[in-house]
């Protein structure tokens, strides 16, 4: 069962690595689509950079998933090597990964509402006139159709289902 858990942890690591990879490959196109939408709305495209809105693999969009992937890989290797640390660290990190992915899913489902609220809080009249739903849809259209929702849903299933199965495997082991 520990080897099964380790395999799942490696799949979870790959799922997290898919985030910066896809954003690296298609983020510039998503940004161009978002900028075109802002132009259509008569909003200066500089607001994206001024408000640290990006669609590429910069900053936390790479650091966080890469760190999760590294941790999952280390824990998987420890599990495969038979180290007791593998199981101990699985009990610590797997619930964190599961909870983190639930937060990621929630943020994706509420993105338009959250961005709109953030823009409203700033009190900037330019930001307040942006049709956020249209902006996010345009950016999403910059990614291939197999990314959203297909890859996104597969990633969520692997991370959430895999994490739950790892915990079950730890109980059985």
C-alpha positions as a Markdown table, in Angstrom:
| # | Residue | x | y | z |
|---|---|---|---|---|
| 1 | Unk | 0.0 | 0.0 | 0.0 |
| 2 | Unk | 2.9 | 2.4 | 0.7 |
| 3 | Unk | 4.2 | 1.9 | -2.9 |
| 4 | Unk | 0.6 | 2.7 | -4.2 |
| 5 | Unk | 0.6 | 5.8 | -2.0 |
| 6 | Unk | 4.0 | 6.8 | -3.4 |
| 7 | Unk | 2.8 | 6.4 | -7.0 |
| 8 | Unk | -0.2 | 8.6 | -6.2 |
| 9 | Unk | 2.1 | 11.2 | -4.7 |
| 10 | Unk | 4.2 | 11.2 | -7.8 |
| 11 | Unk | 1.1 | 11.7 | -9.9 |
| 12 | Unk | 0.1 | 14.6 | -7.6 |
| 13 | Unk | 3.5 | 16.1 | -8.1 |
| 14 | Unk | 3.0 | 15.9 | -11.9 |
| 15 | Unk | -0.4 | 17.5 | -11.6 |
| 16 | Unk | 1.0 | 20.4 | -9.8 |
| 17 | Unk | 3.9 | 20.8 | -12.3 |
| 18 | Unk | 1.3 | 21.1 | -15.1 |
| 19 | Unk | 0.2 | 24.5 | -13.7 |
| 20 | Unk | 3.4 | 26.5 | -14.4 |
| 21 | Unk | 4.1 | 24.5 | -17.6 |
| 22 | Unk | 0.7 | 25.3 | -19.1 |
| 23 | Unk | 0.9 | 28.9 | -17.9 |
| 24 | Unk | 4.4 | 29.2 | -19.4 |
| 25 | Unk | 3.3 | 27.9 | -22.7 |
| 26 | Unk | 0.0 | 29.7 | -23.1 |
| 27 | Unk | 0.1 | 32.6 | -20.6 |
| 28 | Unk | 1.4 | 35.1 | -23.2 |
| 29 | Unk | -1.6 | 34.3 | -25.4 |
| 30 | Unk | -4.0 | 34.6 | -22.5 |
| 31 | Unk | -2.5 | 38.0 | -21.6 |
| 32 | Unk | -2.9 | 39.1 | -25.2 |
| 33 | Unk | -6.5 | 38.0 | -25.2 |
| 34 | Unk | -7.1 | 39.8 | -21.9 |
| 35 | Unk | -5.5 | 43.0 | -23.2 |
| 36 | Unk | -7.7 | 42.8 | -26.3 |
| 37 | Unk | -10.7 | 42.6 | -24.1 |
| 38 | Unk | -9.5 | 45.6 | -22.1 |
| 39 | Unk | -9.0 | 47.5 | -25.3 |
| 40 | Unk | -12.6 | 46.6 | -26.3 |
| 41 | Unk | -13.8 | 47.9 | -23.0 |
| 42 | Unk | -11.8 | 51.1 | -23.4 |
| 43 | Unk | -9.6 | 50.4 | -20.4 |
| 44 | Unk | -5.8 | 50.9 | -20.6 |
| 45 | Unk | -4.0 | 47.6 | -20.6 |
| 46 | Unk | -1.5 | 48.9 | -18.1 |
| 47 | Unk | -4.0 | 48.1 | -15.3 |
| 48 | Unk | -3.0 | 44.5 | -15.5 |
| 49 | Unk | 0.6 | 45.1 | -14.7 |
| 50 | Unk | -0.2 | 47.9 | -12.2 |
| 51 | Unk | -2.4 | 45.5 | -10.3 |
| 52 | Unk | -0.1 | 42.5 | -10.6 |
| 53 | Unk | -2.5 | 40.5 | -12.7 |
| 54 | Unk | -0.7 | 38.0 | -14.9 |
| 55 | Unk | -1.6 | 34.9 | -16.8 |
| 56 | Unk | 1.9 | 33.5 | -17.1 |
| 57 | Unk | 4.1 | 31.3 | -14.9 |
| 58 | Unk | 5.7 | 34.2 | -13.0 |
| 59 | Unk | 5.9 | 34.5 | -9.2 |
| 60 | Unk | 3.6 | 32.3 | -7.1 |
| 61 | Unk | 2.2 | 30.7 | -10.2 |
| 62 | Unk | 5.5 | 28.7 | -10.4 |
| 63 | Unk | 6.9 | 28.8 | -6.8 |
| 64 | Unk | 3.9 | 27.3 | -5.1 |
| 65 | Unk | 3.1 | 24.4 | -7.4 |
| 66 | Unk | 6.8 | 23.6 | -7.9 |
| 67 | Unk | 7.2 | 23.5 | -4.1 |
| 68 | Unk | 4.2 | 21.2 | -3.7 |
| 69 | Unk | 5.6 | 19.0 | -6.4 |
| 70 | Unk | 9.0 | 18.9 | -4.8 |
| 71 | Unk | 7.5 | 18.0 | -1.4 |
| 72 | Unk | 5.3 | 15.3 | -2.9 |
| 73 | Unk | 8.3 | 13.8 | -4.8 |
| 74 | Unk | 10.4 | 13.8 | -1.6 |
| 75 | Unk | 7.7 | 12.1 | 0.4 |
| 76 | Unk | 7.1 | 9.6 | -2.4 |
| 77 | Unk | 10.8 | 8.7 | -2.5 |
| 78 | Unk | 10.9 | 8.3 | 1.2 |
| 79 | Unk | 7.9 | 6.0 | 1.0 |
| 80 | Unk | 9.4 | 4.0 | -1.8 |
| 81 | Unk | 12.7 | 3.6 | 0.2 |
| 82 | Unk | 10.8 | 2.3 | 3.2 |
| 83 | Unk | 11.7 | 5.2 | 5.5 |
| 84 | Unk | 9.3 | 5.7 | 8.3 |
| 85 | Unk | 9.6 | 9.4 | 7.5 |
| 86 | Unk | 7.7 | 8.8 | 4.4 |
| 87 | Unk | 4.5 | 7.8 | 6.3 |
| 88 | Unk | 5.0 | 10.5 | 8.9 |
| 89 | Unk | 5.4 | 13.2 | 6.3 |
| 90 | Unk | 2.5 | 11.8 | 4.3 |
| 91 | Unk | 0.3 | 12.3 | 7.3 |
| 92 | Unk | 1.5 | 15.9 | 7.7 |
| 93 | Unk | 1.6 | 17.1 | 4.0 |
| 94 | Unk | -1.2 | 15.1 | 2.3 |
| 95 | Unk | -4.0 | 16.9 | 4.2 |
| 96 | Unk | -2.3 | 20.2 | 3.6 |
| 97 | Unk | -2.1 | 19.5 | -0.2 |
| 98 | Unk | -5.7 | 18.3 | -0.1 |
| 99 | Unk | -6.9 | 21.5 | 1.7 |
| 100 | Unk | -4.7 | 23.7 | -0.5 |
| 101 | Unk | -6.3 | 22.2 | -3.6 |
| 102 | Unk | -9.8 | 22.8 | -2.2 |
| 103 | Unk | -8.8 | 26.5 | -1.8 |
| 104 | Unk | -7.5 | 26.5 | -5.4 |
| 105 | Unk | -10.8 | 25.1 | -6.6 |
| 106 | Unk | -12.7 | 27.6 | -4.6 |
| 107 | Unk | -10.6 | 30.5 | -5.9 |
| 108 | Unk | -11.2 | 29.3 | -9.5 |
| 109 | Unk | -14.9 | 29.1 | -9.0 |
| 110 | Unk | -15.1 | 32.5 | -7.4 |
| 111 | Unk | -12.5 | 34.3 | -9.5 |
| 112 | Unk | -14.7 | 36.9 | -11.1 |
| 113 | Unk | -16.4 | 37.8 | -7.8 |
| 114 | Unk | -13.0 | 38.0 | -6.0 |
| 115 | Unk | -11.3 | 40.1 | -8.7 |
| 116 | Unk | -14.4 | 42.4 | -8.9 |
| 117 | Unk | -14.3 | 42.8 | -5.1 |
| 118 | Unk | -10.6 | 43.5 | -5.1 |
| 119 | Unk | -11.0 | 46.1 | -7.8 |
| 120 | Unk | -13.9 | 47.7 | -5.9 |
| 121 | Unk | -11.8 | 47.9 | -2.7 |
| 122 | Unk | -9.1 | 49.9 | -4.5 |
| 123 | Unk | -11.7 | 52.6 | -5.3 |
| 124 | Unk | -10.1 | 53.2 | -8.7 |
| 125 | Unk | -12.8 | 54.3 | -11.2 |
| 126 | Unk | -10.9 | 52.7 | -14.1 |
| 127 | Unk | -10.8 | 49.3 | -12.3 |
| 128 | Unk | -14.4 | 49.6 | -11.3 |
| 129 | Unk | -15.6 | 49.9 | -14.9 |
| 130 | Unk | -13.9 | 46.7 | -16.0 |
| 131 | Unk | -16.3 | 43.9 | -16.9 |
| 132 | Unk | -14.3 | 41.3 | -14.9 |
| 133 | Unk | -16.3 | 38.3 | -16.2 |
| 134 | Unk | -15.5 | 39.3 | -19.8 |
| 135 | Unk | -11.9 | 39.9 | -18.9 |
| 136 | Unk | -11.4 | 36.5 | -17.3 |
| 137 | Unk | -13.3 | 34.8 | -20.1 |
| 138 | Unk | -11.1 | 36.4 | -22.7 |
| 139 | Unk | -8.0 | 35.4 | -20.8 |
| 140 | Unk | -9.3 | 31.8 | -20.4 |
| 141 | Unk | -10.0 | 31.7 | -24.1 |
| 142 | Unk | -6.2 | 32.3 | -24.6 |
| 143 | Unk | -5.7 | 28.8 | -23.3 |
| 144 | Unk | -6.4 | 25.7 | -25.5 |
| 145 | Unk | -9.8 | 24.1 | -24.9 |
| 146 | Unk | -8.1 | 21.0 | -23.5 |
| 147 | Unk | -6.7 | 23.1 | -20.6 |
| 148 | Unk | -9.9 | 24.5 | -19.2 |
| 149 | Unk | -11.9 | 22.7 | -18.1 |
| 150 | Unk | -10.4 | 19.3 | -19.2 |
| 151 | Unk | -6.8 | 19.5 | -17.7 |
| 152 | Unk | -8.0 | 21.6 | -14.9 |
| 153 | Unk | -10.6 | 19.0 | -13.8 |
| 154 | Unk | -8.2 | 16.1 | -14.3 |
| 155 | Unk | -5.7 | 17.9 | -12.1 |
| 156 | Unk | -8.3 | 18.5 | -9.4 |
| 157 | Unk | -9.4 | 14.8 | -9.6 |
| 158 | Unk | -5.8 | 13.6 | -9.3 |
| 159 | Unk | -4.9 | 15.9 | -6.5 |
| 160 | Unk | -8.1 | 15.5 | -4.4 |
| 161 | Unk | -8.8 | 11.9 | -5.2 |
| 162 | Unk | -5.1 | 10.9 | -5.0 |
| 163 | Unk | -4.7 | 12.7 | -1.6 |
| 164 | Unk | -7.7 | 10.9 | -0.2 |
| 165 | Unk | -6.4 | 7.6 | -1.5 |
| 166 | Unk | -3.0 | 8.2 | 0.0 |
| 167 | Unk | -4.6 | 8.8 | 3.4 |
| 168 | Unk | -6.6 | 5.6 | 3.1 |
| 169 | Unk | -3.4 | 3.8 | 2.1 |
| 170 | Unk | -1.7 | 5.2 | 5.2 |
| 171 | Unk | -4.5 | 3.9 | 7.4 |
| 172 | Unk | -4.4 | 0.4 | 5.8 |
| 173 | Unk | -0.5 | 0.2 | 5.9 |
